[in-house]
């Protein structure tokens, strides 16, 4: 392999930009609203505003708010607007982070340190969260030496609060709920969780990374939403991404606390470094000022009326999608989505939902796959209003193709996802995923084609595994039941 080296002479600006454009031509088509996650697009005019706002503070660094007082003002005002939206009180505090993962990491670190200062018990501190909670909580648990216990879901895909009650122990330091959860788009019973937490003196974090700038407007549009924000007395903190349904530039997320008594456990400070006294409110040192400015500009430019219009279009598109999927006899939606996020699976045993995903991908749609149960996922934004009919037409065709061609379940990504979802030895799956990361970030740095090898008809190992799937599924289900006990 020939390594790319730094050019001896700088290349012309037009040439550099042309190559960047060429690199992006093979990416998912978010401009055509063919992606159902990752990108939140409010239109070209809004995007131009974000670029200009970001550019105005492109070089400023939030590391030192004394040097860039403008950034601290921008951050403070974004925090205040977010707190007002989520019914925070006069003492509500928080900060802008680089994204939902940083917000979640910080919340977990905060409650770990809070617990350490209050009481020390042998063994790892425990955080209880729904099975559907975002995987960033697993990452935080691994990073900060916490034990994450996942509570099962009810049939409606919301957390089983009775199970949470049974899981509470003296080592529990935090309970988490989602508003809504990423996989199924439903809001957990935050009021019920709040009652448990208040009775035990435990903090309750609400992960509203996808819903924080969506649910308040959905509620104003007349849709009944279970209480979940700071109106619920037991809620101690909320994470809410501005760069998702707040339509800001990446990366901008809010982490809000009910009061400083909680947030103070998040701060880092050292006084003995030879470089001087150092203090930081979050994980990052350097914090890009452009993200502050773009988040502020998004909130200021759209305002309540703008968000109501954007989310109204997204809700209408979601309604049409759900009605269209319900009209396909072979499919069913999981749970009862509270807003514009949902998942659907096959109810017909002759239809492999992952194969349906493959056929949709072949038609240019970027489809997210999920497991336990096997399903396809969609996060609907205002940009999807114009593609609903095309999506449903392609979906009906894809289902018919898969039903008429059972062999599609043993090809492409359907084979790989089907195998991964049913293998009971999860350590083996994790080991292979880590190997893929090693390949992706190795010297060549090329993303592997995840489905190519698994779907190859001549791959004897894959074919044997696929034949064993019914048995693997039974063993996997048994192991999951044993773990819950």
SVG drawing of the C-alpha trace seen along z (x, -y; Angstrom):
<svg xmlns="http://www.w3.org/2000/svg" viewBox="-54 -39 62 65">
<polyline fill="none" stroke="black" stroke-width="0.4" points="0.0,0.0 1.3,-3.5 0.9,-5.9 -0.4,-9.4 2.1,-11.9 1.9,-15.6 2.3,-17.4 5.5,-19.3 3.7,-22.3 0.1,-23.3 -2.5,-22.4 -4.8,-25.0 -8.0,-25.8 -10.3,-24.8 -8.5,-21.5 -8.8,-20.7 -12.5,-21.5 -13.2,-19.5 -11.6,-16.4 -13.7,-16.9 -16.8,-17.1 -15.8,-13.9 -15.2,-12.0 -18.7,-12.9 -20.5,-11.6 -20.7,-8.1 -22.1,-9.0 -25.7,-8.4 -28.1,-10.8 -29.3,-13.0 -30.1,-15.9 -32.7,-13.8 -34.1,-12.7 -33.0,-9.1 -31.4,-8.8 -33.6,-8.0 -31.0,-9.0 -27.7,-10.9 -28.8,-14.1 -31.4,-16.7 -32.0,-19.1 -34.3,-22.1 -33.7,-23.4 -30.9,-25.1 -31.6,-28.6 -31.4,-27.4 -28.2,-25.5 -26.6,-28.7 -27.4,-30.5 -25.8,-27.8 -22.7,-28.0 -22.4,-31.7 -23.0,-31.7 -20.4,-28.9 -17.9,-30.7 -18.2,-33.9 -16.8,-32.1 -14.8,-29.5 -11.5,-30.2 -12.8,-31.1 -12.2,-28.5 -14.5,-27.8 -11.6,-26.5 -11.2,-29.9 -14.4,-31.8 -12.4,-34.7 -10.7,-35.2 -13.9,-34.7 -16.7,-36.2 -19.0,-36.1 -18.9,-32.2 -19.9,-32.1 -22.8,-34.4 -23.9,-32.3 -23.6,-29.1 -25.5,-30.7 -28.3,-31.9 -28.7,-28.5 -28.8,-26.8 -31.5,-29.3 -33.6,-28.8 -33.3,-25.0 -34.1,-25.2 -37.2,-27.3 -38.4,-24.9 -38.0,-21.9 -39.7,-23.7 -36.6,-24.2 -36.8,-26.5 -34.7,-29.6 -31.9,-27.4 -31.6,-25.2 -28.0,-25.1 -26.1,-23.3 -23.6,-23.5 -23.2,-22.9 -21.4,-19.7 -20.1,-18.2 -23.1,-15.8 -25.4,-13.4 -22.6,-11.0 -20.6,-13.6 -23.8,-14.7 -24.4,-11.2 -20.8,-10.5 -20.8,-13.6 -24.1,-12.8 -22.8,-9.3 -19.5,-10.7 -21.3,-13.3 -23.6,-10.9 -20.7,-8.5 -18.6,-11.2 -21.7,-12.4 -22.2,-8.9 -18.5,-8.6 -18.7,-11.7 -21.9,-10.5 -21.3,-6.9 -18.7,-4.2 -19.8,-0.6 -17.9,2.5 -18.3,3.3 -19.1,1.2 -21.8,-1.4 -25.0,-0.5 -27.0,-2.5 -30.4,-1.1 -31.7,-1.9 -34.1,-0.4 -33.0,2.2 -33.8,-0.4 -31.6,-3.2 -28.9,-4.5 -25.7,-2.6 -23.7,-5.7 -24.7,-4.6 -22.8,-1.3 -19.8,-3.3 -20.0,-5.5 -20.3,-2.5 -17.2,-1.0 -15.2,-4.3 -16.1,-5.1 -16.1,-1.6 -19.9,-1.5 -22.3,1.4 -25.2,0.8 -28.2,3.0 -30.8,3.0 -34.4,3.3 -36.7,5.2 -39.4,3.6 -43.2,4.1 -45.1,5.1 -45.5,1.5 -41.7,1.1 -41.6,-1.2 -39.5,-0.2 -41.1,2.1 -41.1,-0.1 -42.0,2.9 -38.8,4.6 -36.8,1.4 -38.2,1.4 -37.0,5.0 -33.6,4.1 -32.9,1.3 -30.3,1.9 -28.0,0.1 -25.4,-0.2 -27.8,-2.0 -26.7,-5.5 -28.8,-6.5 -32.0,-5.6 -32.3,-6.5 -35.4,-6.9 -35.7,-7.9 -37.9,-10.6 -38.2,-9.0 -35.9,-6.0 -34.0,-5.8 -35.0,-2.3 -38.8,-2.6 -39.6,-6.3 -41.7,-5.8 -41.4,-7.8 -40.7,-5.7 -42.9,-6.2 -40.9,-9.1 -43.5,-10.0 -43.5,-6.4 -39.7,-6.3 -39.7,-9.6 -41.9,-8.2 -39.4,-5.3 -36.4,-7.7 -37.9,-10.2 -38.9,-7.4 -35.2,-6.2 -33.5,-9.5 -32.0,-8.6 -31.4,-11.0 -33.3,-10.4 -31.7,-11.3 -33.9,-11.6 -32.1,-11.0 -34.0,-13.3 -31.1,-13.6 -33.5,-12.9 -36.6,-14.3 -35.5,-17.4 -36.2,-19.8 -39.0,-17.7 -41.4,-16.6 -42.2,-20.1 -43.5,-21.2 -45.2,-17.9 -47.1,-18.5 -48.1,-22.0 -49.3,-20.6 -51.9,-18.7 -50.3,-15.3 -50.6,-13.9 -47.2,-13.3 -46.6,-11.7 -44.9,-14.1 -41.1,-13.7 -39.2,-17.0 -38.5,-19.2 -42.2,-19.4 -41.7,-15.9 -40.3,-16.6 -37.9,-13.6 -36.1,-14.5 -32.7,-15.7 -31.1,-16.1 -31.8,-16.0 -29.7,-15.5 -31.0,-17.1 -29.3,-17.4 -29.7,-20.7 -28.1,-19.3 -30.9,-16.7 -34.4,-18.0 -33.2,-21.5 -31.7,-21.7 -28.4,-23.1 -25.0,-22.3 -23.1,-19.4 -22.0,-19.1 -24.2,-20.7 -26.0,-19.1 -27.3,-20.4 -26.9,-18.8 -29.1,-20.4 -29.3,-19.9 -32.1,-21.0 -29.5,-22.9 -25.8,-23.5 -25.7,-21.1 -25.8,-18.4 -23.8,-20.0 -20.8,-20.8 -19.9,-17.1 -19.2,-17.3 -16.4,-19.9 -12.7,-19.2 -10.0,-21.4 -6.3,-21.0 -4.0,-23.5 -0.6,-21.8 0.1,-21.5 3.3,-23.4 1.2,-25.0 -0.9,-26.8 -4.3,-26.3 -6.7,-24.4 -10.4,-24.0 -13.0,-22.5 -16.8,-22.1 -16.9,-19.1 -14.9,-16.4 -13.4,-18.6 -10.6,-21.1 -10.8,-22.9 -14.5,-23.6 -15.3,-24.9 -16.9,-28.3 -18.6,-27.8 -20.9,-25.1 -22.0,-27.6 -22.8,-30.2 -24.7,-27.9 -26.8,-26.4 -27.7,-29.9 -28.5,-31.0 -30.7,-28.0 -32.8,-28.7 -33.0,-32.4 -33.8,-32.1 -36.5,-29.4 -38.2,-30.4 -41.3,-28.6 -43.3,-29.2 -40.5,-27.8 -40.1,-24.6 -43.9,-24.1 -43.9,-24.3 -41.0,-21.9 -42.2,-19.4 -45.8,-19.6 -44.5,-18.5 -42.5,-15.7 -45.6,-14.5 -47.7,-14.5 -45.0,-12.5 -44.8,-10.1 -48.6,-9.6 -48.6,-8.8 -45.7,-6.4 -47.3,-4.6 -50.6,-4.3 -48.8,-3.0 -46.9,-0.4 -50.0,0.7 -51.6,1.3 -48.9,3.8 -50.1,7.1 -46.7,8.6 -45.4,5.7 -46.2,4.2 -45.0,1.2 -43.5,1.9 -45.3,0.1 -47.1,-3.2 -44.6,-5.9 -45.0,-9.2 -43.5,-11.4 -41.6,-10.9 -39.4,-7.9 -40.4,-4.3 -39.4,-0.8 -41.3,1.9 -40.8,5.6 -42.2,8.5 -45.2,10.3 -45.2,12.8 -42.6,15.6 -42.0,15.8 -40.6,12.2 -37.1,11.6 -37.0,8.0 -33.3,7.6 -33.7,8.8 -36.4,6.1 -33.8,3.6 -31.3,4.9 -33.9,4.4 -34.6,0.9 -30.9,0.1 -30.6,1.3 -33.2,-1.3 -31.1,-4.1 -32.5,-4.3 -30.1,-4.4 -31.9,-2.0 -30.9,-1.3 -31.3,2.3 -32.0,3.2 -32.1,6.4 -34.0,8.0 -36.4,8.0 -35.3,7.8 -36.7,4.6 -36.0,1.6 -35.8,-1.9 -36.8,-5.4 -36.3,-8.9 -38.6,-11.2 -37.8,-14.9 -39.5,-17.6 -37.3,-16.7 -39.1,-13.4 -42.5,-15.0 -41.8,-14.8 -40.6,-11.2 -43.2,-9.3 -45.1,-8.0 -41.8,-6.9 -40.6,-5.2 -43.9,-3.3 -44.0,-2.2 -40.5,-0.9 -41.3,0.8 -44.3,2.6 -42.2,3.8 -39.3,4.9 -41.7,7.0 -43.2,8.7 -39.7,9.5 -38.5,10.9 -41.6,13.0 -41.3,14.4 -37.5,15.1 -36.7,16.7 -33.0,17.0 -32.6,13.2 -32.5,13.9 -29.1,15.7 -27.5,12.9 -26.1,9.5 -26.5,7.8 -29.6,9.9 -27.3,12.9 -24.9,11.0 -27.5,9.2 -29.5,12.4 -26.5,14.3 -25.3,11.6 -28.7,11.1 -29.1,14.8 -25.6,15.9 -25.9,16.6 -22.2,16.2 -22.1,12.4 -18.4,12.3 -17.7,13.9 -19.7,11.2 -18.0,8.4 -14.6,9.9 -15.4,9.8 -16.8,6.3 -13.6,5.1 -11.6,6.8 -13.6,4.8 -12.7,1.6 -9.1,2.6 -9.3,3.0 -11.2,-0.2 -8.7,-2.2 -5.6,-0.3 -3.0,-1.6 -5.4,-1.4 -8.3,-2.9 -11.0,-1.5 -14.5,-0.8 -15.2,2.9 -18.2,4.1 -20.1,5.7 -22.4,7.7 -20.2,8.9 -18.4,11.7 -21.4,12.9 -23.6,13.0 -21.3,14.8 -23.0,18.1 -19.6,19.9 -19.0,19.0 -19.4,22.4 -19.2,21.1 -22.0,18.6 -24.2,21.2 -23.7,23.6 -24.5,20.9 -27.6,19.9 -28.9,23.5 -28.3,23.5 -30.2,20.2 -33.4,21.8 -31.4,23.6 -29.2,20.5 -32.3,18.5 -33.7,20.9 -30.3,21.0 -30.0,17.2 -33.5,16.7 -32.7,19.1 -29.5,17.2 -31.3,13.9 -34.0,15.2 -31.3,16.6 -29.4,13.3 -32.6,11.5 -33.0,13.8"/>
</svg>
